[in-house]
Amino acid sequence: MHAKAAVADSRIAFLTSANLTEAAFERNMELGALIRGGTLLASIDRLIDALVESGELQALTVPCVREAVPEVRTDHAESSDA
């Protein structure tokens, strides 16, 4: 398996086998992990930095969309707006 990784603000990471394709979402068996906190995030950051510095990866800068993305709810409570 080859993995994909995304790290945001050195605070949260998503590691997955999935590609962003219809097959990955609809037909393939994929696995991913969302990581918040801990020492693994720093290790992932260092690995990505080393791969960018060596030329194996190209850095991608994405504009901040925090204001456009609604807050993620983790309590699974029903919204009273429904």
N, C-alpha and C positions, 0 to 999 in steps of 0.2 A: 504494500500500500504506500502511496505517496500522499503526504498530508499537505493541507493548506493551513495557513495561520494568519490571523489578523489580531493586532494588538492596538488598543486604543488608550492613549494617555498613560501608558504603563500601569494601568489599573485593572484592565479587563482584557482577556484574550479569548479567541474562538479558534479551536483546532478542529479540523474536519477532514474527512476523506472526500467530501462532496464537491463537485463542480457546480457552478451556477447554470445548470442546463435543465431542460424539461425532463430528460431521462433521469438525472440525479434526484429530482424532486418527485417524480411520478413512478419510476420503474426500478431504479437501482436501490440496493441495500447500502445505505450510507450511515456513517457514525460521526458524531461531533461532540465536543466537550466545551462548555463555557467555564472559564476559570476567572475567579475574582479573588484578588489578594494572594498573599503567600510569596514564596521565593521563586516559584516557577516563572512568574511574569518577568522578573529581571533576567533569568536565564534565556528566555525566548527573545527578549529585547537584545541581549548581547549577541545571540546567534544571528538574528536578522541584521544587526549592525555590521557584524563581521562579514556576512554574505554580501551586503551592499558594498562594503569597503573593498572586498576582493573582486567585485564586478560580477559575481554569480547572480545577484539580484539587482533590480533597478528600483530605486525608491519611488514611491507613488504618493503624491501629496493630494489629499482630498479636502475640499473646503469644509469648514465646520457647518454642520446642519443641525446642531443641537436644538436650536429654536424651532426648527420645523418638525422635529421628531417628538411625538408625545411621550410622556414619562411612562416607563414600563411598570405595570402593576404586578406585584408578586403575591398579593394576598388572595387572589382569585375571587374576590367578592363581586357580587353582581352590582352593576352600576345603577344608580337611581335615575339615570337619564333615559333608560330603556322604556 
